[in-house]
Amino acid sequence: MRDFDKLWDFIKPAETEKKFRDALASTTESKDSDYYLELLTQLARTQGLQAKFEEAHKILDEVEPKLKPEMITARIRYNLERGRTFNSSGVKDKAIHHFLDAYHLGMENDEDFYTIDAAHMLGIAEKPDEALNWNEIAIELIEKSSDERAKGWLGSLLNNTGWTYFDKEDFATALEYFQKNVAYHTERKNKIPLRIAKWCVARTFRAQSKIDEALKIQNELREEVEAANEDNDGYIYEELGELYLVKGDKENQKKYFKKAYELLSKLTGIETLEKSRLDRIKELSE
């Protein structure tokens, strides 16, 4: 694990970008080219998370010609970030190509953490049935691995598998995976991932028309974040708006959609990636 990996805050990619640029300023390519190129791949990732896809590709274009055959980890990370950039910008076929390259390179060199990352990304980029296959491969790799860092992928894979079943409208199976994810993060006391896992359970309850069950969970999450002064998660308020919309409670519908719009409209790149969703939230708040 590189020292700069500890600087990551995936919720705040712009702040992470600044940290990575500071790290780049304190090193040189000639001093440690592997380190330098790996750091550049992560800088590219911060751009992708801000929906700055052209900038991300430019950084990766700088990395690509400098990669040497012996730079195994740098080559894997290059392919992962090129793939993520293509995937986030909707170019699925090219994304899959790079994730496959990362997967095979990781498998050939016993790089469990990055191999599982690649399989997990293929589970996101591929069509549902193939995605489920890749999620199963990733979970099997976790079970066989002795790398504790690699085992940390399980929560993400439970979440992703749940969403794949959700997209297939198999809500009962989706719920099973989301509930397993709640248990996983409860056991490890992972505060933020646990909130997300509970949100997913509630979202599935809404899909099953279990509105009161969903409301109970979302309101518990709202109370938790407000008590901790961490009420910056617009998705909780969006779901509350949706639930009160179903119940015909216009006052609470408008109240929570308004709060959701206030928070979500501030997210970097959302106007590009989810404009119609944001427009709908605004309309329902008025």
C-alpha positions, 0 to 999 in steps of 0.5 A: 500500500502506497503512503498516498493511498491513505490520503484518499477521501472518496466523498471529497475528491477535490480535497484529495486531488489537492493532497495528491498534487502536493505529494507530486510536488514533493517527489520526482519521476527520476527518484521513483518512477513506479511511485510517481506513475501510480500517484498519477493514476490516482490523481486521474481518479480524482478527476474522474470522480469530479466528472472531469473525464477529459482531464483524467484521460490526459493524465493517463495519456501521460502515464501510458507511454512511461509504463515498463513491463516490470511495473506490474502494480503501476500497469494494473492501476493504470488499467483500473483508472483508465477503465473507471474513467471510461465507465463513468463517462458511459464508454462501457466497451473500452472500460471492460477492456481495461478492467479485463487487462487489470484482472488478468495482470493481477491474477498472473502476479498474485496481486489479490487486492487489485485483482478483486478491484478489477473483478468488482469493476467488471461487476459494475460495467458488465450487463446484469448476468455477466456482472453477477458472475464477476461478483461471484468470482470476486467474492471467491477470490476474497475467501481464498485470499490471505491479504486482509486488505483484499478481504476489505472488498467484501462490503462493496461486493455485497452492495454491488451484487444487491444492486445488480439483483435490484436492477433485475427487479429481484427485490427479495434477493437484493434485500438479502445481500443488502441485509448481509451488508448491514451485518458486515458493517455492523460487526466492523463498526464502519459508520458511513458504509453502515448508513449506506447499507441501511439506506439500501435496505430501505430503498428496497423496501420502497421498491417492495411497497413496504413504505412504513418499513422504509420510512422507519429506517430513513427517519432513523438515518436522518435523526442519526446524521442530524444529531451528529451534525453530519446531515450532508447526505442529500440521498437520505432526504431524497428518499424521504421525499419519495416516501412521503410522495407515495403517502400523499404527504405533500408538506413533508414531500416538499420539505425533504425534496427541498433539503435534498436539492439543496445538498445534492445540487452542490455535488461535483459533476451531478449536473452532468451525470444526473441532471434529470434526477436533480430537475425532478427533485427540484420540481417536487420540492416546489 
